[in-house]
Amino acid sequence: MTDFQNMNLAEGELLDIQSIGDCLLSPSQSLTELAVRFLLNLLTCFIITRLLYYPKSRRTDYYFTFMAFSAAMVLLLHKMGSVEVGVGLTLGLFAIFTIIRYRTETVPIREMTYLFIIITVAAINGLSTVYRVQTSAEGLPCYCFSLHDVCICALTNLLIIVMLYVLEQARSLPRTATKLIQYDKIKLIVPERHDDLIEDLKERTGLDIIDVEIGQIDFLKDSAFIKIVYRPDAKETFSIQSIRKLNGEN
């Protein structure tokens, strides 16, 4: 047993690993730890956002959000690790911020998926081990750089990137999209004229329509809401996912 392992603790006192780290982690080691976490997270999020997400969506607003959100979360997790605040509280703060911001806006499912992935990557990089406590030749505890743990963290980031790349490049699955249309020819919405309805919608929208679904019907205005399923072009984006009435419209 070393002297470190035989330390006598007062009754009820806990040996906090971070308290030891506060004493033994040198300024250069602290900067190295911060740099490894931040740069690894920045590189991973840049690849995910710029090379995988942005080419298909072209949404610069979400591009900015993803990059800023991931950087802020890594820095906050790193800072919270140096004080007596639980990681659960840190993640809870970001969950609250996310709910407050995004509950007032309809976020497309693809953007929401990428947001959760960005949060996951930031949490992995912010909580990963960079330095481990070891016992020196003199029997004193010290921090040593753990290349093994850093490589495992980098491999985890790489697996997430590869998974997203494979999913984005999966061309074997048929790509479909939907739109909600307010349709005025309600004579065509009957089941007997289903084919005529699709042909009319194809002619008026120019879309390769696969199927239609009849929604609310307003006989007073001779209109109905129809959801169409169609095959989109490769360059088409889907930034508008819902229809909202204008102010003052009944």
C-alpha positions as CSV (number, residue, x, y, z in Angstrom):
1,M,0.0,0.0,0.0
2,T,1.3,3.4,-0.8
3,D,1.0,6.5,1.4
4,F,-1.7,7.8,-0.9
5,Q,-3.8,4.7,-0.4
6,N,-3.3,4.8,3.4
7,M,-4.5,8.4,3.9
8,N,-6.5,8.8,7.0
9,L,-9.7,10.7,6.3
10,A,-11.9,12.3,9.0
11,E,-15.2,10.7,9.7
12,G,-17.8,11.5,7.1
13,E,-15.2,13.1,4.8
14,L,-15.1,12.0,1.2
15,L,-12.0,11.8,-1.0
16,D,-13.1,13.9,-4.0
17,I,-11.0,13.1,-7.2
18,Q,-11.6,16.7,-8.4
19,S,-10.2,18.1,-5.1
20,I,-7.0,16.2,-5.7
21,G,-7.0,17.4,-9.3
22,D,-7.3,21.0,-8.1
23,C,-4.0,20.6,-6.2
24,L,-2.0,18.6,-8.7
25,L,-3.2,19.8,-12.1
26,S,-0.6,22.3,-13.3
27,P,-1.6,25.3,-15.4
28,S,-0.1,23.7,-18.6
29,Q,-2.0,20.5,-17.9
30,S,-5.3,22.5,-17.4
31,L,-4.7,24.3,-20.7
32,T,-3.9,21.0,-22.5
33,E,-7.1,19.4,-21.2
34,L,-9.2,22.3,-22.3
35,A,-7.5,22.4,-25.7
36,V,-8.0,18.7,-26.3
37,R,-11.7,18.8,-25.4
38,F,-12.5,21.9,-27.3
39,L,-10.5,21.2,-30.5
40,L,-11.7,17.6,-30.7
41,N,-15.3,18.7,-30.2
42,L,-14.9,21.6,-32.7
43,L,-13.4,19.4,-35.4
44,T,-16.2,16.7,-35.0
45,C,-19.0,19.2,-35.0
46,F,-17.6,21.0,-38.0
47,I,-17.5,17.8,-40.0
48,I,-21.0,16.9,-38.9
49,T,-22.5,20.4,-39.5
50,R,-20.5,21.6,-42.5
51,L,-19.9,18.4,-44.5
52,L,-22.9,16.3,-43.6
53,Y,-25.8,18.6,-42.6
54,Y,-25.3,21.8,-44.5
55,P,-24.9,20.5,-48.1
56,K,-28.5,19.2,-48.2
57,S,-30.3,21.7,-46.0
58,R,-28.5,25.0,-46.8
59,R,-29.8,26.4,-43.5
60,T,-27.2,28.8,-42.2
61,D,-29.2,29.6,-39.1
62,Y,-29.0,26.0,-37.9
63,Y,-25.4,25.9,-39.0
64,F,-24.6,28.7,-36.6
65,T,-26.8,27.2,-33.8
66,F,-25.2,23.8,-33.9
67,M,-21.6,25.1,-33.9
68,A,-22.2,27.7,-31.1
69,F,-24.3,25.3,-29.1
70,S,-21.7,22.6,-29.1
71,A,-18.8,24.9,-28.2
72,A,-20.7,26.5,-25.3
73,M,-21.7,23.1,-23.9
74,V,-18.2,21.7,-24.0
75,L,-16.9,24.8,-22.2
76,L,-19.6,24.7,-19.6
77,L,-19.2,21.0,-18.9
78,H,-15.4,21.5,-18.6
79,K,-16.0,24.4,-16.2
80,M,-18.6,22.5,-14.2
81,G,-16.1,19.7,-13.7
82,S,-13.8,22.0,-11.7
83,V,-16.5,23.0,-9.2
84,E,-18.9,21.0,-7.0
85,V,-21.8,21.0,-9.4
86,G,-23.2,17.8,-10.8
87,V,-23.2,17.0,-14.5
88,G,-26.9,16.4,-14.3
89,L,-27.5,20.0,-13.4
90,T,-25.4,21.1,-16.4
91,L,-27.3,19.0,-18.8
92,G,-30.5,20.1,-17.2
93,L,-29.6,23.8,-17.8
94,F,-29.1,23.1,-21.5
95,A,-32.4,21.2,-21.6
96,I,-34.2,24.2,-20.1
97,F,-32.5,26.6,-22.6
98,T,-33.5,24.3,-25.5
99,I,-37.1,24.0,-24.4
100,I,-37.4,27.8,-23.9
101,R,-36.0,28.6,-27.3
102,Y,-37.4,25.9,-29.5
103,R,-40.9,25.4,-28.1
104,T,-42.0,28.6,-29.9
105,E,-40.8,27.4,-33.3
106,T,-41.5,24.2,-35.2
107,V,-38.1,22.5,-35.7
108,P,-37.9,20.0,-38.6
109,I,-37.2,16.5,-37.5
110,R,-33.9,16.4,-39.3
111,E,-32.6,19.5,-37.6
112,M,-33.9,18.3,-34.2
113,T,-32.0,15.0,-34.8
114,Y,-28.8,16.8,-35.6
115,L,-29.3,19.0,-32.5
116,F,-29.5,16.0,-30.2
117,I,-26.4,14.5,-32.0
118,I,-24.5,17.7,-31.4
119,I,-25.5,17.7,-27.7
120,T,-24.4,14.1,-27.5
121,V,-21.0,14.8,-29.1
122,A,-20.4,17.8,-26.8
123,A,-21.3,15.8,-23.7
124,I,-18.9,13.0,-24.8
125,N,-16.1,15.4,-25.4
126,G,-16.8,17.5,-22.3
127,L,-16.9,14.5,-19.9
128,S,-14.2,12.3,-21.4
129,T,-11.1,11.6,-19.4
130,V,-7.9,13.4,-20.5
131,Y,-5.7,13.1,-17.4
132,R,-5.8,10.2,-14.9
133,V,-4.7,10.2,-11.3
134,Q,-1.7,7.9,-10.8
135,T,0.9,7.4,-8.1
136,S,4.4,8.7,-8.7
137,A,7.6,7.0,-7.7
138,E,7.6,9.0,-4.5
139,G,4.2,7.6,-3.6
140,L,2.4,10.9,-4.3
141,P,-0.7,11.3,-6.4
142,C,-0.2,13.1,-9.7
143,Y,-2.1,13.6,-13.0
144,C,-0.7,11.9,-16.1
145,F,-2.0,12.4,-19.7
146,S,-4.1,9.4,-20.8
147,L,-3.5,8.9,-24.5
148,H,-5.6,5.7,-24.4
149,D,-8.7,7.6,-23.1
150,V,-8.2,10.4,-25.7
151,C,-8.0,7.9,-28.5
152,I,-11.2,6.1,-27.3
153,C,-13.0,9.5,-27.2
154,A,-11.7,10.3,-30.7
155,L,-12.8,6.9,-32.0
156,T,-16.3,7.5,-30.5
157,N,-16.5,10.8,-32.4
158,L,-15.4,9.0,-35.6
159,L,-18.1,6.3,-35.2
160,I,-20.8,9.0,-34.9
161,I,-19.4,10.7,-38.1
162,V,-19.3,7.5,-40.0
163,M,-22.8,6.6,-38.9
164,L,-24.2,9.9,-40.1
165,Y,-22.3,9.7,-43.4
166,V,-23.7,6.2,-44.1
167,L,-27.2,7.4,-43.4
168,E,-26.9,10.5,-45.5
169,Q,-25.4,8.6,-48.4
170,A,-28.1,5.9,-48.3
171,R,-29.5,6.2,-51.8
172,S,-31.3,2.9,-51.9
173,L,-34.2,4.1,-49.9
174,P,-36.8,6.1,-51.8
175,R,-36.9,9.7,-50.8
176,T,-40.3,11.3,-50.3
177,A,-41.6,14.5,-48.9
178,T,-45.0,15.9,-48.0
179,K,-46.9,19.2,-48.4
180,L,-50.2,20.5,-47.1
181,I,-52.3,22.1,-49.8
182,Q,-55.6,24.0,-49.6
183,Y,-57.5,22.5,-52.6
184,D,-60.5,24.2,-54.2
185,K,-61.9,21.4,-56.5
186,I,-63.7,19.4,-53.9
187,K,-65.6,17.4,-56.6
188,L,-62.4,15.5,-57.2
189,I,-61.8,14.4,-53.5
190,V,-64.3,11.6,-53.7
191,P,-62.8,8.1,-53.7
192,E,-64.1,7.4,-57.2
193,R,-62.1,10.2,-58.7
194,H,-58.8,9.5,-56.9
195,D,-56.8,9.2,-60.1
196,D,-58.3,12.4,-61.5
197,L,-57.3,14.2,-58.2
198,I,-53.7,13.1,-58.5
199,E,-53.5,14.1,-62.1
200,D,-54.9,17.5,-61.4
201,L,-52.5,18.0,-58.5
202,K,-49.5,16.9,-60.7
203,E,-50.5,19.4,-63.4
204,R,-51.0,22.3,-61.0
205,T,-48.0,21.7,-58.7
206,G,-45.5,20.1,-61.1
207,L,-44.6,17.5,-58.5
208,D,-44.3,13.8,-58.9
209,I,-47.1,12.9,-56.5
210,I,-47.3,9.4,-55.2
211,D,-50.4,9.6,-52.9
212,V,-52.8,12.1,-51.3
213,E,-54.6,12.2,-48.0
214,I,-57.9,14.2,-47.6
215,G,-58.1,16.3,-44.5
216,Q,-60.6,18.9,-43.3
217,I,-63.3,19.8,-45.8
218,D,-65.1,23.2,-45.9
219,F,-68.2,23.0,-48.0
220,L,-69.0,26.7,-47.4
221,K,-65.8,27.7,-49.1
222,D,-65.7,24.7,-51.5
223,S,-62.2,23.8,-50.3
224,A,-60.3,21.1,-48.5
225,F,-56.9,20.5,-47.0
226,I,-55.0,17.8,-48.7
227,K,-51.6,16.3,-47.8
228,I,-49.7,15.2,-50.8
229,V,-46.8,12.7,-50.8
230,Y,-44.3,13.2,-53.6
231,R,-40.8,12.5,-54.8
232,P,-38.7,15.7,-54.3
233,D,-35.8,16.8,-56.4
234,A,-32.3,16.1,-55.0
235,K,-31.6,19.8,-54.3
236,E,-35.0,20.6,-52.7
237,T,-34.9,21.8,-49.1
238,F,-37.7,21.4,-46.5
239,S,-37.5,24.5,-44.3
240,I,-41.3,25.1,-44.2
241,Q,-42.9,22.2,-42.5
242,S,-46.3,23.7,-41.4
243,I,-48.9,26.2,-42.6
244,R,-50.0,29.0,-40.3
245,K,-52.9,31.3,-40.9
246,L,-52.2,35.0,-41.3
247,N,-53.2,37.4,-38.6
248,G,-56.9,38.2,-38.9
249,E,-57.7,35.2,-41.2
250,N,-60.6,33.1,-40.2
